[in-house]
Amino acid sequence: MLAVVQLFWNIALFRDGPEKAPSHPYFIALLVALQTVLTVFTQLFGPGVMSESSGLNGIQLLPTYGALAVTALMTWGALRLVGFHQRFYQTFAAMTGVDLVLGILMLLVLQLTGSVLIAIPFLLWSLAASGFILHRAMSVDMTRAVGIALLIAIASYSVSSTLAT
């Protein structure tokens, strides 16, 4: 398991590409389950996210699943457009895994600082890492890949915020 975390960390640091990520669909299911756990922890322990009295009843998972679905669909579509749809599992695994690693790191830093503004560098890092993953998976230049990653992030956020209300 440590090797997988190390792989996602290396992808987040632009050292490795998505081609090294596992491509099995069950691995994607595991990443979605871990994303669910991260969402629960973020909603329970993130600064100012939930009130103390709301507890487990106030946890919303639908926005997370909506964002993951939009990310998956748009990633598959982008890969399909350039003829690399066979790279989808590794690409989506890399994007989800890097998001998990950066999300855990961001949650820890948020707990230490208590400042929500510290999330901005992590969001920019996540966007750059997603762009790097798409750059490697789609064989397009980094600028175009970051633009596609930005479109995916905006669409995911839109769906997530709609489902949260």
N, C-alpha and C positions, 0 to 999 in steps of 0.2 A: 504494500500500500504506500509505503514511503517513496518508492520509486515512481509511482504515479503522481504523487504530490510534487516530487522533484521535477518530473516532466512538465507539469502545468506551470510550475514556478519558472522553469527555463523558457517556456513559451511566453510567459508574461514578461520576461526579461529580453525577449527577442533572440534568444540563443538557439532554440529549436523551433521547428515548424509543426503544423498540424499533422503532417505525414507520419509523425512518430506516435501519435495518439492511438489508443486502441479503437478498433472499428466495429466491435461487436454491438448489436442492438441492446443486449442485456447490460452492457456497460453504460449505455445512454440512460437506461432505466435506473441504474444505480446513481448516476449523476443527478437525475431528476429527484430521486429520493433524498439525496444529500442536499440538494437545493431547497427542498421542502424543510429539512431540518434547520438549515441556515435561516430560512425565512421565519420559522418559529422562534429561534433564538434571537434574531434581530428584532422581532416584534415584542418579545418578552423583555429583552435586556438592552435594547437600543435606547439612547438618551432621548426622553421626551416622546417616544413613539406611542406607548400605551399608558393608560393610568394604572396605578397599582391594583385597583379593584376589578379591572376588566378580566385579568387572568387569561386562561385558555379560551374562554368564550369569545374574546375579541379578536382572535387570530384570523386573518384572512389569507387563504391560500389561493383563491381563484385568480387574483391579480398576477401572482407568480406563474401559475400555469398558463394564463393568457399570454404573458410576456414570453414564456418559453415556446409556446406554440407559434407565436408570430415570428420569433427569432428563427425557429426551425423552418417554417414555411418560406420566409424570405431568403434564408441562407440557401435552402434547396433551390429556390427559384433563380437566385443569382448564379449558383453553380450550374444549373441547367442551361441558363442563357449562354454560358461560355463553353458548354459541352463537358463539364467536369462533375456532373451530378453523382458519379460513382465515388467522389471524395466526400460526400455529405456526412457520413457517420463520423469520420475522423475530424472533419471541420467542426461539426456541431459539438462533438465531444471536447475538442480543444477549446471552443468558445465557452461552453458551459463549465468546464474544469477551471479555466483561467478566471472566470467570473466567480466561481466558488472560492478559489484561493485568495483573490483580491477582496472578496466580500468578507471572508473570515478576518483577513488582515485589517480591513477597514473597521469591522466591528470591534476588534481589539483596540485599535487606535482611538475610536470613538469613546470606548469605555475609559481609556486612560486620560483623554483630554476633555471629554464632555462637550466639545465643540462640534456642532454639525458641519461647520465650514470646512473641517478637515476632510469631508467626503468629496469635495470638488477635485482635488488632485487624484483621488482614487477613481473617480468617474472618468476623468481625462485619460488616465492610465489604462483603464478598461477599454475605452474607445480606441486608443492607439493599439492596444494588444489585439482587439478584434479586427482592426484594420490590417495588422500584420498577419494574422491568421488568414484572412480573406486574400491578402496579397499573395501569400504562398499557395493557398488552395486554388485560386482562380487564375494564377499567373498573369496578374495585372499589376500596374504600377501602384506604389504605396498611396499616392494621393487619391487615386480612384477607389482603392480598397477602403481607405478611411472614410471617404464619402459614402460608400455603400454601407459601411459599419454605422455611420451616423444616421442614415436613413432607417436602418434596422432598429437602432436604438430609439429613434423618435417614434417609430411605429409601435415598438414594444411598450414604450412609456405611455403612449396614447391609449393603447388597449388596457394596459395595467391600471392606469388611473381611472378609466371608464368603469372597469370591473370593480374597483375599490369603492365606488360610490353606490 
